[in-house]
Amino acid sequence: MQKIPLGDAIAEFVDWLTLHGAAYFDAFADAVATAINAFTGALLWFHPLALIAVFGLIAHGIQRKWTLTVFCVLSFLLILNLGYWQETLQTLAQVLFATLVCVVIGVPLGIYAAHKPRFYTVMQPVLDLMQTVPTFVYLIPTLTLFGLGVVPGLISTVVFAVAAPIRLTYLGIRDVPAELMDAGKAFGCSRRHLLTRIELPYAMPSISAGITQCIMLSLSMVVVAALVGADGLGKPVVRALNTADIAMGFEAGLAIVLLAIILDRVCKQRSGKGGAA
């Protein structure tokens, strides 16, 4: 049986894009890399202890839990002591940037899909494909189009993580009780008011869960992004793997775990009144 030249067709398409759109891809890569480097440089401009105090205040302001605030401060102090402060801020900047892009794309798509079931029916297999295809496969065309650096890693991260806010926003909007919608319509709410005053507030727990999951998925890509030249905590992990350096691998891995726990606990929606725990 003759093999369908699917891979060859994709390769030819990527080669065509590279040949005819190299200037545009290079400009896009330079703009994204400049934005990431500027954000990372702004974070690194602050004294580490001052920035740790700011992070602690942000954590306490969001969750109102002293235990989380203390854990956040002690974790960042440990990362600073281990010598991975710069790499942690680089990773944090990349995760926040990727999450912002995913939210800007995913939440509107999820809202639109909830109002247009046929659109979600068409989009669902695409989302399944984006989440099941091995992430290394994304790196091949993005590396060809954008070259080494942070950009191919960020694009692969967005492709991998954007499905979470789309799905959970769709579920949150879809599960709004019909009685609430009927009551809003009875009071003369327009479609925009129904969305902003009924649907989004009701779906906010689901949307928040999608954003939190997006952050965790983005953070899970730091090692993969390091393979194509992205800075951050993935680089020492890859270096430790290549040199069988157990100490470096454990310390860098611990920094990733602490950052993941902090982001998960801080971004998780508050339950109850909070307060000192």
C-alpha positions in Angstrom: 0.0 0.0 0.0 1.3 3.4 -1.0 2.1 5.7 1.9 0.2 9.0 2.0 2.8 11.8 1.9 1.3 13.7 4.8 4.6 14.5 6.5 6.2 15.6 3.3 3.3 17.9 2.6 3.7 19.5 6.1 7.4 19.8 5.6 6.9 21.6 2.2 4.4 23.9 3.8 6.8 24.9 6.6 9.6 25.3 4.0 7.3 27.6 2.0 6.5 29.7 5.1 10.2 29.9 5.9 11.1 31.0 2.4 8.3 33.6 1.9 7.8 34.8 5.5 11.2 34.8 7.1 11.2 38.6 7.6 7.8 38.6 9.3 8.7 35.6 11.5 12.0 37.2 12.5 10.3 40.5 13.3 7.7 38.7 15.4 10.4 36.7 17.2 12.4 39.8 17.9 9.3 41.7 19.3 8.3 38.8 21.6 11.9 38.3 22.8 12.3 42.0 23.5 9.1 42.1 25.5 10.1 39.0 27.6 13.6 40.3 28.2 12.3 43.8 29.2 9.8 42.2 31.7 12.5 39.9 33.1 15.0 42.9 33.2 12.4 44.9 35.1 12.0 42.1 37.7 15.8 41.7 38.0 16.2 45.5 38.5 14.7 45.2 42.0 16.8 44.0 44.9 15.9 40.3 45.5 14.8 40.9 49.1 12.6 43.8 48.2 11.0 41.7 45.4 10.5 38.8 47.7 8.7 41.1 50.1 6.5 42.4 47.3 5.7 38.8 46.3 4.7 38.0 49.9 2.4 41.1 50.0 0.8 40.0 46.7 0.2 36.5 48.0 -1.3 37.8 51.2 -3.4 40.4 49.4 -4.9 37.7 47.2 -5.4 34.8 49.6 -5.3 36.5 53.0 -3.5 33.5 54.5 -0.5 34.1 56.7 0.7 30.5 56.2 0.8 30.9 52.5 2.5 34.3 52.8 5.3 32.8 55.0 5.6 29.8 52.7 6.0 32.1 49.7 8.6 34.3 51.4 10.6 31.3 52.7 10.5 29.5 49.4 11.8 32.5 47.5 14.5 33.0 50.1 15.6 29.3 49.6 15.6 29.8 45.8 17.8 32.9 46.3 20.1 31.0 48.6 20.5 28.1 46.1 21.6 30.6 43.4 18.6 30.2 41.1 17.0 33.6 41.5 17.7 34.9 38.0 16.5 31.7 36.4 13.3 31.7 38.6 12.4 35.2 37.5 13.1 34.3 33.8 10.7 31.3 34.2 8.1 33.4 36.0 8.2 36.0 33.2 7.7 33.3 30.6 4.9 31.6 32.4 3.0 34.9 33.0 3.5 35.9 29.4 2.2 32.6 28.1 -0.7 32.6 30.5 -1.7 36.1 29.4 -1.7 35.0 25.8 -3.7 31.9 26.6 -6.3 33.9 28.6 -6.6 36.5 25.8 -7.2 33.8 23.2 -8.9 31.1 25.3 -11.6 33.0 27.3 -13.2 34.7 24.3 -13.1 31.5 22.3 -14.7 29.6 25.2 -17.5 32.2 25.5 -18.1 32.1 21.8 -18.1 28.3 21.8 -20.7 28.2 24.6 -23.0 30.4 22.6 -22.3 28.5 19.3 -22.4 24.7 20.0 -21.6 23.9 16.4 -18.4 25.9 16.7 -17.4 23.9 19.8 -18.2 20.6 18.0 -15.7 21.6 15.3 -13.1 22.9 17.7 -13.2 20.0 20.2 -11.1 17.6 18.1 -8.6 20.4 17.5 -8.3 20.9 21.2 -7.9 17.2 21.7 -5.1 17.2 19.1 -3.3 20.1 20.7 -3.3 18.4 24.1 -2.4 14.9 23.0 0.3 15.6 20.4 3.7 15.3 22.1 5.1 18.8 22.8 8.4 18.0 21.1 6.5 17.8 17.8 5.5 21.5 18.2 9.1 22.5 18.6 10.2 21.3 15.1 8.2 23.8 13.0 8.4 26.6 15.5 12.2 26.1 15.8 12.4 26.2 12.0 10.3 29.3 11.7 11.6 31.4 14.7 15.0 30.0 15.4 16.6 29.3 18.7 15.5 31.3 21.7 12.5 31.9 24.0 9.9 32.3 21.2 9.6 28.7 19.9 9.3 27.6 23.5 6.6 30.2 24.2 4.6 29.3 21.1 4.7 25.6 22.0 3.6 26.4 25.5 0.7 28.5 24.3 -0.4 25.7 21.9 -0.2 23.2 24.7 -1.9 25.2 27.4 -4.6 27.3 25.7 -7.0 24.4 25.6 -7.5 24.6 29.4 -9.1 28.1 29.5 -11.1 27.4 26.4 -12.6 24.2 27.8 -13.3 25.5 31.3 -14.7 28.8 30.1 -17.0 26.9 27.8 -18.2 24.6 30.6 -18.7 27.6 33.0 -20.8 29.6 30.5 -22.7 26.6 29.4 -23.7 25.6 32.9 -25.3 28.9 33.8 -28.9 28.1 34.9 -31.5 28.9 32.3 -33.6 30.5 35.1 -30.9 33.1 35.6 -30.8 33.9 32.0 -34.6 34.1 31.7 -34.7 36.4 34.7 -32.1 38.7 33.1 -34.0 38.8 29.9 -37.2 39.6 31.8 -35.5 42.6 33.3 -34.5 43.8 29.9 -30.8 42.9 29.9 -29.1 43.1 26.6 -26.8 40.3 25.4 -23.8 42.2 26.6 -25.3 42.7 30.1 -26.3 39.1 30.2 -22.7 38.2 29.6 -21.1 40.7 31.9 -23.6 40.6 34.8 -24.9 37.0 34.8 -22.8 34.6 32.7 -19.3 35.7 33.6 -19.9 36.1 37.4 -21.5 32.7 37.5 -18.8 31.0 35.4 -15.9 32.8 37.2 -14.9 29.8 39.4 -14.6 27.6 36.3 -12.7 30.3 34.4 -10.4 30.8 37.4 -9.7 27.0 37.4 -8.9 27.2 33.7 -6.4 30.0 34.3 -4.8 28.1 37.2 -4.5 25.0 35.1 -3.1 27.0 32.3 -0.4 28.3 34.6 0.6 24.8 35.7 0.7 23.6 32.1 2.8 26.5 31.1 5.2 25.9 34.0 5.5 22.2 33.0 7.0 23.3 29.7 10.0 25.1 31.1 12.3 22.1 30.5 11.0 21.6 27.0 11.5 25.3 26.2 15.1 25.1 27.5 15.9 22.5 24.8 15.4 25.2 22.1 17.4 27.9 23.9 14.9 29.5 26.3 16.4 30.8 29.6 15.0 29.9 33.0 15.0 26.9 35.4 14.9 24.5 32.5 18.5 25.2 31.5 20.1 23.9 34.7 17.8 20.8 34.6 19.0 20.0 31.0 22.6 20.8 32.0 22.3 18.5 35.0 20.8 15.8 32.8 23.7 16.0 30.3 26.4 15.9 32.9 24.6 13.6 35.4 24.9 16.3 38.1 22.6 15.1 40.8 23.0 18.2 43.0 22.2 20.7 40.3 19.3 18.6 39.0 17.8 18.4 42.5 18.2 22.0 43.3 16.8 23.3 40.0 14.0 20.8 40.3 13.2 21.9 43.8 13.0 25.5 42.6 10.5 24.5 39.9 8.4 22.7 42.4 8.4 25.6 44.9 7.4 28.0 42.1 4.7 25.7 40.9 3.2 25.4 44.5 3.3 29.2 45.0 1.6 29.9 41.7 -1.0 27.2 42.3 -1.9 28.4 45.8 -1.8 32.1 45.0 -3.9 31.8 41.9 -6.4 29.3 43.3 -9.8 30.9 44.0 -10.4 31.7 47.6 -12.9 29.6 49.5 -14.7 31.0 52.4 -13.6 34.2 54.2 -9.9 33.5 54.2 -8.1 35.2 57.0 -5.1 33.9 58.9 -4.8 30.2 58.6 
